[in-house]
Amino acid sequence: MEKIVSLLKISLGGFLLSAIFIGSAGAQQASLSGLVTDYQTGEPLVGANVTLINLVNEDNLFGTATDRDGLYSVNRINPGTYRVVISFLGYTSKDDTLTFESLENKTLSAALKTDDVNLGEVIISQNTSAARTEMGRQRISSVDVSRISSPVAGGDLVNYLQIMPGVVSLGNRGGQIFIRGGTPSENMVMVDGALVYKPFHILSFYSPFPDNLVSSADFYPGGFTSEHSGRISSVLDVNMRNGNRFEYSGSASLSPFMADIMVEGPLKKEETSMVASFKKSLINETSSWYLSEQQPLKFESQFIKVSDIGEYSNCSGMLLRTKDEGKINSQREETLQWNNFVTGIKCRALQDQNLFQVKSNISSMSNSSIYEDRSYYSGVTQFRTDFSLSKYYGNVRAEYGVLFRIEWIDYDLTGRVSGLTAEEYNMKSTGGHIQFSIPIGDNLTIEPGTVVSLYSNYPVSLEPRVRLSYFPFGEDGGEISAAAGIYRQAIYGFNDARDATGVFVTWAKVPGESKQAEARHALLGWQQTISSGFSYSMEVYYKNLYNIPVSTWSPIAKFSTDLQLADGTVYGTDLRLEYNMGRHYGLLSYGYTNTTYEASQDNFGEWFGEPVVEYNPSHDRRHQVNTVYSLELGRYTLGARWQFGSGAPFTRPLGFDEILWFDRKFPDVTNTTGEQRVLVDRPFEGRLPTYHSLDASIERVFQFSNDSGSITTKVGAINLYNRKNMFYYDIFTQERINQLPLTAYISLRIDV
């Protein structure tokens, strides 16, 4: 891995020099750039084609496609008159004529309208592929999200994530996701450029990101770009859609699990729009009707977004609030709560062929655990402002950014974690990033970049990264992708891993002087379309982990622990096979992950016979299989999903005893009982049983007359063959806690 680091630094310098050289060479000719967006919402259209045709010699045509921001740039244009065609499948093309003088730089943007004649093609054009990644990034559309069966009319982004190989959810309660060996606090989830600390609801089917609100999401399970910093495992960058600028519409849905309502429309026609969503859980009230026991789970969320759209600029402001409360173990009197509050603005403008973007936001999260007469609290708030500039030099895209960030942290863990009682402090940081996308020839693209960070309590941090894409046999013959980089994290969320629920999270500095958690990623992938409708991909990855906060272990199970630092390794492979043709959609994915931590013997309360102890943490699920199938039959859609997961590690109990503490006071040994203890084995030597479950649903759409709206009904069931899947085993009470049993549901959604 040290060689990878050296190569990263050397290659980064070479790529930056190459970019400067290429940029200066292309700056001597005329150029054309602009933004391509959807007319109704102002959302960027990614992959729209821009073609220039010389009107003197019509055989001389060239062009490009829009990038992830809807931005395009065509360079090295010789003087003359050209026909410019901007097109996107399912939309009406824009056709214009431009005359270029020597060294002239022009701008032409387009807001494309939906082509009603080919409306069905819009779905095709928006389809992204679960088997396709771009240098480690998977782009997810609302159509992808809606394909995955969930107990509500429509889909939810969290259900889509859970069918991806390498993504592990240990239960259908708790709202925690582990990605390629990383913990939930090592994942970065962004909504419109703002961080969400604990994004998923306590009932793990749901998040604030349903399919009717999500415009797109970029998912990086590893090897992410320099645009994202401050986390070491993964990035989920969610873009929520703008409201309709021309018409009012809305929807409402109801199921035994949840009720929600969504409204959208213009505030100022053609310029300003809004979209708002409100959802509230019902399972706490309804579960006693049809389940064997009540599920004491509550959640709600609210989202509001206002957008102002211009030809060369757009600005939006949003507010997201979530609230979760409940008992993960209904047999134990511990109530868990967490709240998120996120608000921010995001603006971008194209001026003189430069795309300027600014994001400024506030993110706050608090959570608490109330157990008998004890309560614990932790909260964190972040203010962050980012400025970035994207520009093309020839055919090289460059992005430069700077950020300022301050985080306020407070917690009160008196009696739970020794060494951390009650404290308040803040951490300031500033820094920047630079990222290039350099095409070399027709088949190779290299993306070098780096992050520079300066924290108030840490030395300067440099995180070089590089990604590449190569089509060895042309664009239709398969693609090789690779990524490598260094990633650091100074603010870390930790919990007591021996706590079976593991939901209460404390955010704090990484323990130790000038320490940051660090990961070094390397991944290599291949993807290819086999034949019409079939595609597959495979990716192998390796990570080195350093300074990961973990609990100090003892042969006595108790909730008062010290924090120590561990190193580790993660390696694995992801395999995906996808079929998408007409009425049929199917996905088969397999993920293998091996996660190992190494901790010094000093971190343990008993000598285990070696100076360094290796163990697999509780999220080390080795094998995971997901299958998804859906079939459209007219207005009916049949959906099914089967999941399998090998057993996750747990620490086995060895026995029980009572201890009398003579250091506190002299006890009455004849009449007083001691403190009950559970004696445990070496950490995580046991494995829970395997998990597998089948979910199925049938959905029917009833269209109103004159296409003025529709009613969607869905009937389905979770855990169709009623397998008793274990959620966890409580070593204190010797109770087995299962995941949800066979649960039938019916849901209704009205769209107007």
Secondary structure in CASP SS format (residue, H / E / C, confidence):
PFRMAT SS
TARGET T0000
AUTHOR 0000-0000-0000
METHOD secondary structure of the structure
MODEL  1
M C 1.00
E H 1.00
K H 1.00
I H 1.00
V H 1.00
S H 1.00
L H 1.00
L H 1.00
K H 1.00
I H 1.00
S H 1.00
L H 1.00
G H 1.00
G H 1.00
F H 1.00
L H 1.00
L H 1.00
S H 1.00
A H 1.00
I H 1.00
F H 1.00
I H 1.00
G H 1.00
S H 1.00
A H 1.00
G H 1.00
A C 1.00
Q C 1.00
Q C 1.00
A E 1.00
S E 1.00
L E 1.00
S E 1.00
G E 1.00
L E 1.00
V E 1.00
T E 1.00
D E 1.00
Y C 1.00
Q C 1.00
T C 1.00
G C 1.00
E C 1.00
P E 1.00
L C 1.00
V C 1.00
G C 1.00
A C 1.00
N E 1.00
V E 1.00
T E 1.00
L E 1.00
I E 1.00
N E 1.00
L C 1.00
V C 1.00
N C 1.00
E C 1.00
D C 1.00
N C 1.00
L E 1.00
F E 1.00
G E 1.00
T E 1.00
A E 1.00
T C 1.00
D C 1.00
R C 1.00
D C 1.00
G C 1.00
L E 1.00
Y E 1.00
S E 1.00
V E 1.00
N E 1.00
R E 1.00
I E 1.00
N C 1.00
P C 1.00
G E 1.00
T E 1.00
Y E 1.00
R E 1.00
V E 1.00
V E 1.00
I E 1.00
S E 1.00
F C 1.00
L C 1.00
G C 1.00
Y E 1.00
T C 1.00
S C 1.00
K E 1.00
D E 1.00
D E 1.00
T E 1.00
L E 1.00
T E 1.00
F E 1.00
E C 1.00
S C 1.00
L C 1.00
E C 1.00
N E 1.00
K E 1.00
T E 1.00
L C 1.00
S C 1.00
A E 1.00
A E 1.00
L E 1.00
K C 1.00
T E 1.00
D C 1.00
D H 1.00
V H 1.00
N H 1.00
L H 1.00
G H 1.00
E H 1.00
V H 1.00
I H 1.00
I H 1.00
S H 1.00
Q H 1.00
N C 1.00
T C 1.00
S C 1.00
A C 1.00
A C 1.00
R C 1.00
T C 1.00
E E 1.00
M C 1.00
G C 1.00
R E 1.00
Q E 1.00
R E 1.00
I E 1.00
S E 1.00
S H 1.00
V H 1.00
D H 1.00
V H 1.00
S H 1.00
R H 1.00
I C 1.00
S C 1.00
S C 1.00
P C 1.00
V C 1.00
A C 1.00
G C 1.00
G C 1.00
D E 1.00
L H 1.00
V H 1.00
N H 1.00
Y H 1.00
L H 1.00
Q C 1.00
I C 1.00
M C 1.00
P C 1.00
G C 1.00
V E 1.00
V E 1.00
S C 1.00
L C 1.00
G C 1.00
N C 1.00
R E 1.00
G C 1.00
G C 1.00
Q C 1.00
I C 1.00
F E 1.00
I E 1.00
R C 1.00
G C 1.00
G C 1.00
T C 1.00
P H 1.00
S H 1.00
E H 1.00
N E 1.00
M E 1.00
V E 1.00
M E 1.00
V E 1.00
D C 1.00
G C 1.00
A E 1.00
L E 1.00
V C 1.00
Y C 1.00
K C 1.00
P C 1.00
F C 1.00
H C 1.00
I C 1.00
L E 1.00
S C 1.00
F C 1.00
Y C 1.00
S C 1.00
P C 1.00
F C 1.00
P E 1.00
D C 1.00
N C 1.00
L C 1.00
V E 1.00
S E 1.00
S E 1.00
A E 1.00
D E 1.00
F E 1.00
Y E 1.00
P C 1.00
G C 1.00
G C 1.00
F C 1.00
T C 1.00
S C 1.00
E C 1.00
H C 1.00
S C 1.00
G C 1.00
R C 1.00
I C 1.00
S C 1.00
S E 1.00
V E 1.00
L E 1.00
D E 1.00
V E 1.00
N E 1.00
M E 1.00
R C 1.00
N C 1.00
G C 1.00
N C 1.00
R C 1.00
F C 1.00
E C 1.00
Y C 1.00
S E 1.00
G E 1.00
S E 1.00
A E 1.00
S E 1.00
L E 1.00
S C 1.00
P C 1.00
F C 1.00
M E 1.00
A E 1.00
D E 1.00
I E 1.00
M E 1.00
V E 1.00
E E 1.00
G E 1.00
P E 1.00
L E 1.00
K E 1.00
K C 1.00
E C 1.00
E C 1.00
T E 1.00
S E 1.00
M E 1.00
V E 1.00
A E 1.00
S E 1.00
F E 1.00
K E 1.00
K E 1.00
S E 1.00
L C 1.00
I H 1.00
N H 1.00
E H 1.00
T H 1.00
S H 1.00
S H 1.00
W H 1.00
Y H 1.00
L C 1.00
S C 1.00
E C 1.00
Q C 1.00
Q C 1.00
P C 1.00
L E 1.00
K E 1.00
F E 1.00
E E 1.00
S E 1.00
Q E 1.00
F E 1.00
I E 1.00
K E 1.00
V E 1.00
S E 1.00
D E 1.00
I E 1.00
G C 1.00
E C 1.00
Y C 1.00
S E 1.00
N E 1.00
C E 1.00
S E 1.00
G E 1.00
M E 1.00
L E 1.00
L E 1.00
R E 1.00
T E 1.00
K E 1.00
D E 1.00
E E 1.00
G E 1.00
K C 1.00
I C 1.00
N C 1.00
S C 1.00
Q C 1.00
R C 1.00
E C 1.00
E E 1.00
T E 1.00
L E 1.00
Q E 1.00
W E 1.00
N E 1.00
N E 1.00
F E 1.00
V E 1.00
T E 1.00
G E 1.00
I E 1.00
K E 1.00
C E 1.00
R E 1.00
A E 1.00
L E 1.00
Q E 1.00
D C 1.00
Q C 1.00
N E 1.00
L E 1.00
F E 1.00
Q E 1.00
V E 1.00
K E 1.00
S E 1.00
N E 1.00
I E 1.00
S E 1.00
S E 1.00
M E 1.00
S E 1.00
N E 1.00
S E 1.00
S E 1.00
I E 1.00
Y E 1.00
E C 1.00
D C 1.00
R E 1.00
S E 1.00
Y E 1.00
Y E 1.00
S E 1.00
G E 1.00
V E 1.00
T E 1.00
Q E 1.00
F E 1.00
R E 1.00
T E 1.00
D E 1.00
F E 1.00
S E 1.00
L E 1.00
S E 1.00
K E 1.00
Y E 1.00
Y E 1.00
G C 1.00
N C 1.00
V E 1.00
R E 1.00
A E 1.00
E E 1.00
Y E 1.00
G E 1.00
V E 1.00
L E 1.00
F E 1.00
R E 1.00
I E 1.00
E E 1.00
W E 1.00
I E 1.00
D E 1.00
Y E 1.00
D E 1.00
L E 1.00
T E 1.00
G E 1.00
R E 1.00
V E 1.00
S C 1.00
G C 1.00
L E 1.00
T E 1.00
A E 1.00
E E 1.00
E E 1.00
Y E 1.00
N E 1.00
M E 1.00
K E 1.00
S E 1.00
T E 1.00
G E 1.00
G E 1.00
H E 1.00
I E 1.00
Q E 1.00
F E 1.00
S E 1.00
I E 1.00
P E 1.00
I E 1.00
G C 1.00
D C 1.00
N C 1.00
L E 1.00
T E 1.00
I E 1.00
E E 1.00
P E 1.00
G E 1.00
T E 1.00
V E 1.00
V E 1.00
S E 1.00
L E 1.00
Y E 1.00
S C 1.00
N C 1.00
Y C 1.00
P C 1.00
V C 1.00
S E 1.00
L E 1.00
E E 1.00
P E 1.00
R E 1.00
V E 1.00
R E 1.00
L E 1.00
S E 1.00
Y E 1.00
F C 1.00
P C 1.00
F C 1.00
G C 1.00
E C 1.00
D C 1.00
G C 1.00
G C 1.00
E E 1.00
I E 1.00
S E 1.00
A E 1.00
A E 1.00
A E 1.00
G E 1.00
I E 1.00
Y E 1.00
R E 1.00
Q E 1.00
A C 1.00
I E 1.00
Y E 1.00
G E 1.00
F E 1.00
N C 1.00
D C 1.00
A C 1.00
R C 1.00
D C 1.00
A C 1.00
T C 1.00
G C 1.00
V C 1.00
F C 1.00
V C 1.00
T E 1.00
W E 1.00
A E 1.00
K E 1.00
V C 1.00
P C 1.00
G C 1.00
E C 1.00
S C 1.00
K C 1.00
Q C 1.00
A E 1.00
E E 1.00
A E 1.00
R E 1.00
H E 1.00
A E 1.00
L E 1.00
L E 1.00
G E 1.00
W E 1.00
Q E 1.00
Q E 1.00
T E 1.00
I E 1.00
S E 1.00
S C 1.00
G C 1.00
F E 1.00
S E 1.00
Y E 1.00
S E 1.00
M E 1.00
E E 1.00
V E 1.00
Y E 1.00
Y E 1.00
K E 1.00
N E 1.00
L E 1.00
Y E 1.00
N E 1.00
I E 1.00
P E 1.00
V E 1.00
S E 1.00
T C 1.00
W E 1.00
S C 1.00
P C 1.00
I E 1.00
A E 1.00
K C 1.00
F C 1.00
S C 1.00
T C 1.00
D C 1.00
L E 1.00
Q E 1.00
L E 1.00
A E 1.00
D E 1.00
G E 1.00
T E 1.00
V E 1.00
Y E 1.00
G E 1.00
T E 1.00
D E 1.00
L E 1.00
R E 1.00
L E 1.00
E E 1.00
Y E 1.00
N E 1.00
M E 1.00
G C 1.00
R C 1.00
H E 1.00
Y E 1.00
G E 1.00
L E 1.00
L E 1.00
S E 1.00
Y E 1.00
G E 1.00
Y E 1.00
T E 1.00
N E 1.00
T E 1.00
T E 1.00
Y E 1.00
E E 1.00
A E 1.00
S E 1.00
Q H 1.00
D H 1.00
N H 1.00
F E 1.00
G C 1.00
E C 1.00
W C 1.00
F C 1.00
G C 1.00
E C 1.00
P C 1.00
V E 1.00
V E 1.00
E E 1.00
Y E 1.00
N C 1.00
P C 1.00
S C 1.00
H C 1.00
D C 1.00
R C 1.00
R C 1.00
H E 1.00
Q E 1.00
V E 1.00
N E 1.00
T E 1.00
V E 1.00
Y E 1.00
S E 1.00
L E 1.00
E E 1.00
L E 1.00
G C 1.00
R C 1.00
Y E 1.00
T E 1.00
L E 1.00
G E 1.00
A E 1.00
R E 1.00
W E 1.00
Q E 1.00
F E 1.00
G E 1.00
S C 1.00
G C 1.00
A C 1.00
P E 1.00
F E 1.00
T C 1.00
R C 1.00
P E 1.00
L E 1.00
G E 1.00
F E 1.00
D E 1.00
E E 1.00
I E 1.00
L C 1.00
W C 1.00
F C 1.00
D C 1.00
R C 1.00
K C 1.00
F C 1.00
P C 1.00
D C 1.00
V C 1.00
T C 1.00
N C 1.00
T C 1.00
T C 1.00
G C 1.00
E E 1.00
Q E 1.00
R E 1.00
V E 1.00
L E 1.00
V E 1.00
D C 1.00
R C 1.00
P C 1.00
F C 1.00
E C 1.00
G E 1.00
R E 1.00
L C 1.00
P C 1.00
T C 1.00
Y E 1.00
H E 1.00
S E 1.00
L E 1.00
D E 1.00
A E 1.00
S E 1.00
I E 1.00
E E 1.00
R E 1.00
V E 1.00
F E 1.00
Q E 1.00
F C 1.00
S H 1.00
N H 1.00
D H 1.00
S C 1.00
G C 1.00
S E 1.00
I E 1.00
T E 1.00
T E 1.00
K E 1.00
V E 1.00
G E 1.00
A E 1.00
I E 1.00
N C 1.00
L C 1.00
Y C 1.00
N C 1.00
R C 1.00
K C 1.00
N C 1.00
M E 1.00
F E 1.00
Y E 1.00
Y E 1.00
D E 1.00
I C 1.00
F C 1.00
T C 1.00
Q C 1.00
E E 1.00
R E 1.00
I E 1.00
N E 1.00
Q C 1.00
L C 1.00
P C 1.00
L C 1.00
T E 1.00
A E 1.00
Y E 1.00
I E 1.00
S E 1.00
L E 1.00
R E 1.00
I E 1.00
D E 1.00
V C 1.00
END
